[in-house]
Amino acid sequence: MAGIELFKHQVSGGWWPQRDSGDNAAACTADSDPQLSTYVRAGENVRTFLQRHPALQRRLGWVNPLVLTPGTVKLISSEKQSPSIWLTARGTNEIPAPDSLSEPQDCLWYECKYLVAQSRDICKPNSWVFYSDQTGVSIKSLQLRLYTELNVSAGHYTQVSRPGRIQKILTCPEENRAVAIIDRYDINSDRDTYFNMAVLHRVCDPEGHGQSVQIAVETVSFIFNAQHHCRACGCARLEDQHITQERKLTERTRNSLVHEPIGRYLVNMHALHNTALLREILPRELTSPIAYVADREAHHQERSAAMRIAGPLKRAGAQAKAAETRARNKGMKDNVQKGLR
Ligand SMILES: [Zn+2]
C-alpha cells in the first residue's frame, strides 16, 4: 500500500527530498528545482506518462484536478432521467423551492450523479459533507476556523458551517441552478467515550421528523466519512441480503447486519481523507488527543515493576517446557533406534 502511494506521488509530479546522491528514485529520472535544491521530482517523461495513459489513471484512481470544477454537477444518464417539477423532484420532504427562480412552478429539475465540492471532492447522494450557509465560500475561508453551530464573524458577513448527508442532487439547466437536498445533522458537544470520536445526531422538528434543507451546490465545502453508531443504537439484527456482482443482484446471499433506523453516527476520525479540514472545522475539544494515563512516568514504573516479577517466571516456565520437550523427543528417538535393532 505504501509502495503504491509512493508511486502515485512520484508519477503525478510530487516532490520528495533528495537524501543523497545514491538515492535510487531520485537518481534515475529526477531534475532539480532551482528554488528548492534539496527537493526533486520525476522527470518530464514520467510525469507526462500518467497524463497520456488513461488506463493507468483509472487503475490508480487518479482524476485530473483541473477536470473537476468546484460547484458543478454531473447529470445521471438520459435513459435514467425523468425531469420533473420541484414538488415532485424534492420527494416527500416539504422543502420550499430555491429563491429567485423566474418561473418556479414550471422549472424542470434533473437528477444528478454527483456534485463537486469546494475541496474538489466528488460528493454523491448519501455522502456526508460540511456545507456553509454563505454562498460562494471558498476553501480558503475554512482557515478562519469555522466551528459547527458557531457563528464566526469574518469581515462584513457571518457564516455557519454545518454537517449533513446528501439525499439528492438536482439541477435546473434553464435557470442555471443546481441544489442539493441535505438531511440535517448536528454534532454533539461531547465526543463518544468508547470510540473517542465526535457524534452526529439527526436534527428533528418538534414532532420528531428529520429535517432536510435545500442548499446551493457551491456551498458544499468538503466530504467526510461517518459510520452508524451501532453500539449506541443497539444494532444486532442480522438478515440475509443478496450479493451484487457487476452491479447486478445475484441469488447468493450473505448474512448482514441491519442498522436500526436511529439517526446517530460517528464522525470517522481515523479517515485520512480531508483529515486536516475536519480538524480545522471541528471544535478543538472534540479532536484533541487524550492521554491514556495522567502520570506517564508512574505508569511506566508500575509496568516495569510488574515485568520484573512476571519476566523471570515466564522465562523459567519456557525453559522447563523446552527441557520437557527435549526429553520427550530424546525418548522417542531412543525407542525408534531400539525398534530398528
Ligand atoms: Zn447500526
Boltz pocket constraint, residues with backbone or C-beta under 6 A from the ligand:
constraints:
  - pocket:
      binder: B
      contacts: [[A, 228], [A, 229], [A, 230], [A, 231], [A, 233], [A, 235], [A, 258], [A, 259], [A, 260]]
      max_distance: 6.0
